[in-house]
Amino acid sequence: MVLTGKRILLIIGGGIAAYKVLILIRRLRDSGATVRCILTKSGAEFVTPLSVSALSEQPVYQELFSLTDEAEMGHIRLSREADLVVVAPATANLMARAAQGLADDLATTCLLASSAPLMLAPAMNGYMWAHPATQANVAQLAERGAQIVGPDAGDLACGEVSLGRLAEPEAILAAIVERLAPTAMPLAGKRILVTAGPTREALDPVRYVSNHSSGKQGFAIAEALATLGAQVALVAGPVNLATPPGVDRVDIESADDMLAACRAALPVDAAICAAAVADWKAEIAPQKMKKSGDGLPVITWQQNPDILATLSQGAQRPGLVVGFAAETQTVIAHAQAKRARKGCDWILANDVSAERGVFGGDANQVHLIDGEGVETWPQLSKTEVAARLAERVAAALSAT
Ligand code: C5P
């Protein structure tokens, strides 16, 4: 509830992305904020006042000259009683009118009457966004202190693929939290690399060897770090998981690909290697290996690069490097030896013997091993392990 006591005036412009703002309202309420919404005339073409008021648990304000609204909450109070004004989606038209200082509807009048900080989340067709008129308006609003969140690149409702998508609700929420409750975002401005999932090592064009890693722990860590404000680069092996909100994900298959993607993400402030990287790679047969009588195929194995050990060395070594040790016996002793061997700062050691059900499961029991000693955490869900680790990373990075 990082936004408890914070009051947000949310102006919903007219664009197809307005539906995403309903999710934003939900997230803001979950974070403890009070959300008052102004729905512009064109905004009401895309989402209904009923949805907005149901989610915000407040009346929705739509008219500049409304006796009901004025009796309840005049537009001056509406603009003054806010810690932050957020416009999402901020359309080209709404931003043009705001830049000009027009006050021809409730939204623009409140923008003019407000002294609260302003955040704009633009969404529009890519050509409209790139147009010099829009760019000039955005630049002018930014110069006057407005914070611009997004737009993102990707598929647009008009069928084009370009810059113009509304930033994801989670990214807008993160920007709001960073603005209103900066201490809740101790990792703001930090770049963190996370590896997750298995790697897949090809034997021939159709076969591979891999392992049972689900990627759940690494993905949970990426999400927990992003929640604390970090810019997270997640390098993921083949897994069946959704990308956590606000995380930049690169999908790879082999250990060699994973190392290349990790190198491309440098420099970073911290690296968390949660991937279950295959120790060996095969010399890949150029064609599908054939069954021939009783003969077994001959596979020549080579050592894979050790990504954790590689990241722990060199000029671009992150300030904090964390590895995992999945062990089935003498967990702590093996993990301590691994920490020394790989040159990382911390090792999170866990017992993955079959009876523990860690692989693919939701629970994890880990020991944090650093230069000082061993800290044993209670049995926690993977999400809780991730949250704890993210807090520890934040504390370590703020101490440096
Ligand atoms: O040596 P072992 O595989 O047990 O070490 C586990 C730790 O090392 C994990 O953090 C894992 O992500 C990392 N690792 C790696 N590259 C490898 C093997 C392991 O980054 N080739």
Residues whose N, C-alpha, C, O or C-beta is under 5 A from the ligand:
A	BS01	C5P	C273 A274 A275 A276 V277 A278 N304 P305 D306 I307 L308 V322 G323 F324 A325 A326
